[in-house]
Every structure is written in structure tokens, then in C-alpha cells.
Amino acid sequence: MQTASIYKTVNQTDIQFFESIVGKNFVLVQSEDKQNYTHDYTEDLSFMPDVVIKPSNELEVSAILKYCNEQHIIVTPRGAGTGLSGGALAVHGGVIITMERFNKIIKIDERNFQATVEPGVINEAFQQAVIEKGLFYPPDPASKGSCFLGGNLAHSSGGPRALKYGTTRDYVLNIQVVLANGEIIWTGANTLKYSTGYNLTHLMIGSEGTLGIITKMVLKLIPYPTQTLLMLAPFNSPENACEAVGAIFRAGCNPSVCEFVEPDGFKLSAALININFEIPASVGAYLLIEVDGNNMDVMMLECEAISNVLYAHESEEVLFAESSEQKEYFWKLRRSIGEATKHNNTYKEEDTVVPRAELPLLFKGVKEIGEKYNFRTICYGHAGDGNLHVNILKDDLSDEYWNNNIDPGIVEIFELCKKLGGTISGEHGIGYVQKKFMPIMFSENHLNLMRQIKLAFDPNLILNPGKIF
């Protein structure tokens, strides 16, 4: 792969060209104007791009990419900047193309249960728009109130309800993409079935802006479940909570959510959002479990069956959310953990995932590795699908120790994931910070296959270089 030294630095002639395409107001060149685009939610990393461009349609993106490809100028696509792997960081400078003006819901097709949208639409805004029509778009990352749908596709985002409904990948029918040379293509068809050559739609999902820039997407919708029941189960040990997860499914239950949270996660979250949440000293872990549907009697029977499993695994008293306000209270606690964990602390977040039944061994191994390398972890995540977010906190560790001794521990965590049949990212992607760990999962031949795919789409390597590989 080429290095940054072969790329052209953006000059005034280039800036004038970009201004001729999108207008002077949508080309940012001053450092203070570009500051919000130097970082995302990945650790404390920051990189200044040469220029930030705000196009509003695929023709503008096409013209910019064609020019940059000919001039060998780096292009980093960017959504809302909520990523956790550094995928939107301009690590080699160059151009950032931000998709924030691509914010239209073009069409909600109620007859075919699908919608055509632009990549800058906020996830939660889209969810609410389709709910108003009795439809449902399930993928719901923790950042759903701010993240863009395009970024969700770029990382194949999941969220709590991926347990029952699947990840973003399961809801994408077709994508309009601008390739590195400026050509505009649709990757597939607006159909539920597709067996017409290689599936470029699925190849584009999770590619993190390294193969093309998404400018439109057709998303599958399903009927909206009108009722939910939510319960919070405290356990005296994390091991019992992890063991209970698999037992719930072996009992024939099918919850829409099954989240694992260590008590410290809820403590930090409650402090950040300033709400009162008492955690008894006897509690070692929580499971947050939701059941959804349209028949309350059926849902109550399922909750009863789940409760029996929980108590069989030594759960303390299971708390049922008795109102919409209490449901929101529990969800606010859960969704704030990521932000709370990094508040006033340096951290690294690892997005581990293993087959569901191996979750107890993963959790146990993470804690043993943390003790070995002298770092504290707070674990939480989507236990129902084996996806555990491992937050490693710097606390009082010296900068020297943090910089030199944490990566070997992360390597051991990822090697454990592989040994258990899992992998090193379930929904956050590889981006900039995880690329050095890819050889843990893949042989050099495997990685070279991926590199050849990258070269086929982007032979001049202008699209998001320094990511994944």
C-alpha cells in the first residue's frame, strides 16, 4: 500500500475548484472553522484536515472525487463524528467530505415497507418518522440521537435491539455510491432477495469509507411492535448474569434486548446525568431485558418465563419498569454509560464479540488480563449477542505505563476472543485504532484479499487511507 508521502497537499488552486463546485460558504479552510472536524469519539485523538467540504448532492461529490482522484488528494468521508474507531479522522490531512447536508428522508414507501434516505439523516429522527406510519427501523446505536445513517452503514452498526432484529446490514437493500473516480453507481436492487452477481451492497456495508462515498440508501422496514416490557435484574456475581443470558434463550424466550452492565457503569452514568440510582453492595452485575410485541398477555407470559430463568441463576429481585418514564430512566442510564466512562478519564474501548455461550469465559478472561497488566476495566454491552464493550481506564497509571503496557493486554483480550470463536469488533469497526490488531484475526493472504478489493475500487488509494490496513 502507498504511503502518505505520495499524496498531493491541498493548495489554493484546489480550494478554488472546490468552491466552484459547492460554493465558498461550504469550503472550510480556517483552523477555527475546521476544529469540529479534527476528532470523533475515539479516545483523545485529533488530526487537522487541510480543508473541509460540505457538498449537498451526489453530483457535487462526484465532481470532488473525480478531481481528487486525478490530483492524488486524500479524501476522508465523515458522518456525524460519533465513531469509536477513528474512521472519520483525517490522519494524513487532505480533504474531509462531510455528509451533514445530505439530511433528507426522500421517500417512505409504505406499500413496500422500505424507505429511501440520504446518509446525513440522524438515526433517531428516521426511526420516529417511520414509527409515525406504523413502521419500524430497529438498528439503534447508543448514539442514535446524533449519529448519521451513513455512518451506521459504514460500520454496520448494531445496538441493543440487534439481538432480536439484526444489525444495520440486515436492513440495507440498495446503496447509491460515488466511487473514487467520480462514477455514481447503485450497488444492487430495491428487493428483498438478491442473487445477481457479487453482492456489492453487503461489501460496501462496514467498509468505513474506504471503497466509496454513500450518497443514498434504500432501507428495509418492518411492522412496528406497539408494546414493550422492560425489566432490570441484579445479580450477586457477573458470572451468574453471564450464564443467565444463554439460559434465557435455551428456555425458548426471545427478548428484543438483553444488556449486561457492571455496577460501576451505572454509577458513572448516574453521576454524569445527575440522577439517583442506588446500587446495593451485594450487586455484581445487571441484566437489562426488554420484551416487545403487540399482545400484552403473550409478552407477560414471556417475561414470567424469563424471570424464572433469572431467579434460577440467583438474581435478586427483578425490577419491572411500571411506566414509560421509568423505562426512559433505565434506558437513559444504559445509553449514557459510554459517555460517562470516558468523562474525566483517559480510556480505550474494545468492541469484543464472541458466540453468546462463551460470554462468561470472555468476561472472566478480561478481568484476569486486567489484573495481569494492572488496568481497570468497566464492561457492558449487548450480552444477548455476545458483544461486550470493554472499557480500559487509565486512572492513575503513568503516561509511560499507559503508552507501553496496555496494548499487550489488548492483544491478549483479542486472542481470547479468537480462541472462543469470536472477533475483535462487533459494531464499532476497525478504523484507525484497531488496524494494528487485524493480524490477530487474519492471515497475510486473507488481508491481501481485502487489499486487492480496496485497489479494485480505489486504485490511487485516495479514500480514507490509514484505516483498516
TILOGU-835398 format. One record per residue (C-alpha): x, y, z; residue in one letter; residue number from 0. Coordinates in steps of 0.25 Angstrom, whole numbers. Example, Ala and Ser with C-alpha at 12.3 -4.5 7.8 and 13.67 -1.06 7.14 Angstrom:
! residues 2
      px      py      pz   residu   num
      49     -18      31        a     0
      55      -4      29        s     1
! end
This chain:
! residues 469
      px      py      pz   residu   num
       0       0       0        m     0
       5      14      -3        q     1
       9      24       8        t     2
       4      38      11        a     3
      17      44       4        s     4
      11      41     -10        i     5
      -1      50      -8        y     6
      -3      64     -12        k     7
      -4      75      -2        t     8
     -17      83      -4        v     9
     -13      97     -10        n    10
     -21     110     -13        q    11
     -24     105     -27        t    12
     -30      93     -21        d    13
     -39     101     -12        i    14
     -44     110     -23        q    15
     -48      97     -30        f    16
     -56      92     -18        f    17
     -62     106     -16        e    18
     -67     106     -31        s    19
     -74      92     -28        i    20
     -81      95     -15        v    21
     -80     110     -12        g    22
     -70     117      -4        k    23
     -78     116       9        n    24
     -77     101       9        f    25
     -62     100       8        v    26
     -55     102      21        l    27
     -40     106      21        v    28
     -38     113      34        q    29
     -33     105      46        s    30
     -44     110      55        e    31
     -55     106      45        d    32
     -49      92      44        k    33
     -47      89      58        q    34
     -60      82      60        n    35
     -55      72      49        y    36
     -42      69      55        t    37
     -47      58      65        h    38
     -58      48      67        d    39
     -62      40      79        y    40
     -49      31      79        t    41
     -40      33      91        e    42
     -34      47      91        d    43
     -29      47      76        l    44
     -29      59      67        s    45
     -24      62      53        f    46
     -26      75      45        m    47
     -30      73      31        p    48
     -25      83      20        d    49
     -40      86      16        v    50
     -54      82      20        v    51
     -64      82       8        i    52
     -79      81      10        k    53
     -86      76      -3        p    54
    -101      75      -4        s    55
    -103      64     -15        n    56
     -97      53     -22        e    57
     -93      61     -34        l    58
     -84      70     -25        e    59
     -78      58     -18        v    60
     -75      52     -32        s    61
     -68      65     -37        a    62
     -60      66     -24        i    63
     -55      51     -24        l    64
     -52      51     -39        k    65
     -43      63     -37        y    66
     -37      58     -24        c    67
     -34      45     -31        n    68
     -27      51     -43        e    69
     -19      60     -33        q    70
     -16      49     -23        h    71
     -22      57     -12        i    72
     -27      49       1        i    73
     -42      49       4        v    74
     -47      45      17        t    75
     -63      43      17        p    76
     -69      48      30        r    77
     -83      46      36        g    78
     -87      51      50        a    79
     -73      49      56        g    80
     -79      39      67        t    81
     -70      27      63        g    82
     -61      20      73        l    83
     -50      14      64        s    84
     -45      27      57        g    85
     -51      24      44        g    86
     -54      39      41        a    87
     -41      44      45        l    88
     -32      51      34        a    89
     -20      44      39        v    90
     -12      49      27        h    91
     -19      62      25        g    92
     -25      65      12        g    93
     -40      67       9        v    94
     -51      63      19        i    95
     -64      62      11        i    96
     -75      64      22        t    97
     -89      58      19        m    98
     -97      67      28        e    99
    -105      74      17        r   100
    -109      60      12        f   101
    -121      61      22        n   102
    -133      57      14        k   103
    -143      46      16        i   104
    -146      45       1        i   105
    -158      35       2        k   106
    -164      25      12        i   107
    -171      14       3        d   108
    -182       8      12        e   109
    -186      -1       1        r   110
    -173      -8       0        n   111
    -168      -6      14        f   112
    -156       2      10        q   113
    -150      16      11        a   114
    -140      24       2        t   115
    -132      33      10        v   116
    -119      41      10        e   117
    -107      38      19        p   118
    -107      50      27        g   119
    -121      47      33        v   120
    -120      45      48        i   121
    -123      30      53        n   122
    -134      34      63        e   123
    -140      44      54        a   124
    -142      34      44        f   125
    -148      24      54        q   126
    -158      34      58        q   127
    -162      37      44        a   128
    -165      23      41        v   129
    -172      20      54        i   130
    -182      31      51        e   131
    -186      22      39        k   132
    -187       9      48        g   133
    -173       4      42        l   134
    -160       0      49        f   135
    -145       2      47        y   136
    -139      -6      58        p   137
    -124      -2      58        p   138
    -122       7      70        d   139
    -107      10      74        p   140
    -105      17      87        a   141
    -102      30      79        s   142
    -116      29      71        k   143
    -119      43      75        g   144
    -108      49      68        s   145
    -101      38      59        c   146
    -104      38      44        f   147
    -110      26      36        l   148
     -98      27      26        g   149
     -88      25      38        g   150
     -97      13      43        n   151
     -95       7      29        l   152
     -80      10      28        a   153
     -79       2      41        h   154
     -90      -8      41        s   155
     -95      -2      54        s   156
    -104     -10      63        g   157
    -109      -6      77        g   158
    -117     -13      87        p   159
    -129     -18      78        r   160
    -119     -25      69        a   161
    -121     -37      78        l   162
    -135     -39      72        k   163
    -135     -31      59        y   164
    -121     -31      54        g   165
    -111     -20      51        t   166
    -111      -9      40        t   167
    -106     -19      30        r   168
    -119     -27      31        d   169
    -128     -14      27        y   170
    -120      -9      15        v   171
    -126     -13       1        l   172
    -118      -3      -8        n   173
    -108       8      -8        i   174
    -104      19     -17        q   175
     -89      21     -16        v   176
     -79      30     -22        v   177
     -66      23     -26        l   178
     -52      29     -25        a   179
     -52      32     -39        n   180
     -65      40     -38        g   181
     -74      29     -44        e   182
     -88      28     -38        i   183
     -94      14     -36        i   184
    -105       7     -29        w   185
    -100      -6     -23        t   186
    -112     -15     -24        g   187
    -127     -14     -25        a   188
    -139     -10     -16        n   189
    -143     -24     -14        t   190
    -143     -34      -2        l   191
    -136     -44     -10        k   192
    -123     -42     -18        y   193
    -115     -53     -25        s   194
    -109     -45     -37        t   195
     -94     -46     -37        g   196
     -85     -41     -25        y   197
     -93     -34     -15        n   198
     -87     -20     -15        l   199
     -97     -15      -5        t   200
     -92     -24       6        h   201
     -78     -21       2        l   202
     -80      -6       4        m   203
     -86      -8      18        i   204
     -75      -8      28        g   205
     -65      -3      18        s   206
     -63      10      26        e   207
     -62      20      14        g   208
     -50      12       8        t   209
     -58       8      -4        l   210
     -67      19      -8        g   211
     -76      30      -2        i   212
     -90      27       1        i   213
    -100      37      -4        t   214
    -113      30      -4        k   215
    -119      17       2        m   216
    -131       9       2        v   217
    -134       3      15        l   218
    -144      -9      19        k   219
    -155      -6      29        l   220
    -163     -16      37        i   221
    -177     -14      45        p   222
    -175      -6      58        y   223
    -177     -14      71        p   224
    -186      -5      79        t   225
    -183     -11      93        q   226
    -171     -13     101        t   227
    -168     -18     115        l   228
    -155     -15     122        l   229
    -148     -21     134        m   230
    -135     -19     141        l   231
    -129     -31     148        a   232
    -118     -30     159        p   233
    -108     -42     161        f   234
     -99     -44     172        n   235
     -88     -48     162        s   236
     -85     -45     148        p   237
     -83     -59     145        e   238
     -97     -63     149        n   239
    -102     -51     140        a   240
     -94     -56     128        c   241
     -99     -71     130        e   242
    -113     -66     131        a   243
    -112     -60     117        v   244
    -111     -73     109        g   245
    -121     -80     118        a   246
    -132     -69     115        i   247
    -131     -74     100        f   248
    -130     -89     103        r   249
    -143     -87     111        a   250
    -149     -83      98        g   251
    -150     -68     100        c   252
    -148     -57      90        n   253
    -145     -44      97        p   254
    -143     -32      88        s   255
    -132     -27      97        v   256
    -122     -33     107        c   257
    -112     -24     112        e   258
    -100     -26     122        f   259
     -95     -15     131        v   260
     -85     -15     142        e   261
     -89      -7     155        p   262
     -78       3     152        d   263
     -84       6     138        g   264
     -97      10     145        f   265
     -90      18     156        k   266
     -83      26     146        l   267
     -95      28     137        s   268
    -104      33     149        a   269
     -93      43     153        a   270
     -92      49     139        l   271
    -106      51     136        i   272
    -109      54     151        n   273
    -120      44     155        i   274
    -121      36     167        n   275
    -119      21     165        f   276
    -116      13     178        e   277
    -107       0     176        i   278
    -107      -9     187        p   279
     -93     -14     191        a   280
     -97     -29     188        s   281
    -100     -26     173        v   282
     -88     -30     164        g   283
     -95     -28     151        a   284
    -109     -25     144        y   285
    -116     -30     132        l   286
    -126     -20     125        l   287
    -136     -28     118        i   288
    -147     -24     108        e   289
    -159     -32     102        v   290
    -167     -25      91        d   291
    -179     -29      83        g   292
    -194     -26      81        n   293
    -200     -35      90        n   294
    -198     -31     105        m   295
    -203     -45     110        d   296
    -193     -52     102        v   297
    -182     -43     106        m   298
    -185     -44     121        m   299
    -184     -59     120        l   300
    -170     -58     113        e   301
    -166     -48     124        c   302
    -170     -58     134        e   303
    -162     -69     127        a   304
    -150     -60     127        i   305
    -152     -57     141        s   306
    -152     -71     145        n   307
    -138     -73     138        v   308
    -133     -61     145        l   309
    -136     -66     159        y   310
    -131     -79     155        a   311
    -117     -72     153        h   312
    -118     -65     167        e   313
    -124     -52     162        s   314
    -128     -43     173        e   315
    -142     -36     172        e   316
    -145     -33     157        v   317
    -150     -19     155        l   318
    -161     -16     145        f   319
    -162      -3     139        a   320
    -176       1     142        e   321
    -177      14     134        s   322
    -172      20     121        s   323
    -164      30     130        e   324
    -157      18     137        q   325
    -154      11     124        k   326
    -147      24     120        e   327
    -140      25     133        y   328
    -134      11     131        f   329
    -130      14     116        w   330
    -124      27     120        k   331
    -115      20     130        l   332
    -111      10     120        r   333
    -109      19     108        r   334
    -100      29     116        s   335
     -90      19     120        i   336
     -81      20     108        g   337
     -80      35     110        e   338
     -79      34     125        a   339
     -68      24     125        t   340
     -59      34     117        k   341
     -63      46     125        h   342
     -51      52     132        n   343
     -43      39     129        n   344
     -34      34     118        t   345
     -39      21     113        y   346
     -38      11     102        k   347
     -51       4      97        e   348
     -50     -10      91        e   349
     -62     -16      84        d   350
     -61     -30      87        t   351
     -71     -41      82        v   352
     -72     -56      84        v   353
     -83     -67      82        p   354
     -93     -64      93        r   355
     -90     -76     101        a   356
     -75     -72     102        e   357
     -79     -59     109        l   358
     -75     -64     123        p   359
     -62     -68     119        l   360
     -59     -55     111        l   361
     -63     -47     124        f   362
     -55     -55     133        k   363
     -43     -55     124        g   364
     -44     -39     122        v   365
     -43     -38     137        k   366
     -31     -47     139        e   367
     -24     -40     127        i   368
     -27     -26     134        g   369
     -21     -31     147        e   370
      -9     -37     140        k   371
      -6     -23     133        y   372
     -11     -14     145        n   373
     -22      -7     138        f   374
     -37      -6     142        r   375
     -48      -9     132        t   376
     -63      -6     132        i   377
     -71     -16     124        c   378
     -84     -14     118        y   379
     -91     -17     105        g   380
    -101     -26      97        h   381
    -100     -39     105        a   382
    -111     -45      97        g   383
    -102     -46      84        d   384
     -89     -48      91        g   385
     -84     -33      89        n   386
     -76     -28     101        l   387
     -71     -14     101        h   388
     -58     -14     109        v   389
     -54       0     114        n   390
     -40       1     119        i   391
     -38      13     129        l   392
     -24      20     131        k   393
     -28      24     145        d   394
     -15      27     152        d   395
      -6      19     142        l   396
       6      27     138        s   397
       7      32     123        d   398
      19      23     121        e   399
      12      11     126        y   400
      -1      14     119        w   401
       6      16     105        n   402
      15       4     107        n   403
       8      -7     115        n   404
      -7      -6     110        i   405
      -6     -11      96        d   406
       0     -25     100        p   407
     -12     -27     109        g   408
     -22     -23      98        i   409
     -15     -33      89        v   410
     -18     -44     100        e   411
     -32     -40     100        i   412
     -34     -41      85        f   413
     -26     -54      85        e   414
     -36     -59      95        l   415
     -48     -54      86        c   416
     -42     -62      74        k   417
     -40     -75      83        k   418
     -54     -74      87        l   419
     -59     -73      73        g   420
     -61     -58      73        g   421
     -55     -46      67        t   422
     -49     -32      70        i   423
     -61     -23      66        s   424
     -75     -26      66        g   425
     -81     -12      62        e   426
     -70      -1      64        h   427
     -61      -4      52        g   428
     -46      -5      51        i   429
     -43       9      46        g   430
     -30      15      51        y   431
     -28      10      65        v   432
     -31      -5      63        q   433
     -24      -7      50        k   434
     -11     -12      57        k   435
     -19     -23      63        f   436
     -24     -29      49        m   437
     -13     -39      48        p   438
     -19     -46      61        i   439
     -31     -50      53        m   440
     -26     -51      39        f   441
     -14     -57      31        s   442
      -6     -49      22        e   443
     -13     -56      10        n   444
     -26     -52      16        h   445
     -22     -38      18        l   446
     -17     -37       4        n   447
     -30     -41      -2        l   448
     -36     -29       5        m   449
     -25     -20       0        r   450
     -28     -25     -14        q   451
     -43     -22     -13        i   452
     -39      -8      -8        k   453
     -30      -6     -20        l   454
     -41     -10     -30        a   455
     -50       1     -24        f   456
     -39      11     -21        d   457
     -26       9     -29        p   458
     -20      22     -25        n   459
     -23      20     -10        l   460
     -29      33      -8        i   461
     -41      29       0        l   462
     -39      29      15        n   463
     -24      24      15        p   464
     -19      19      28        g   465
     -31      11      32        k   466
     -34      -4      34        i   467
     -20      -8      28        f   468
! end
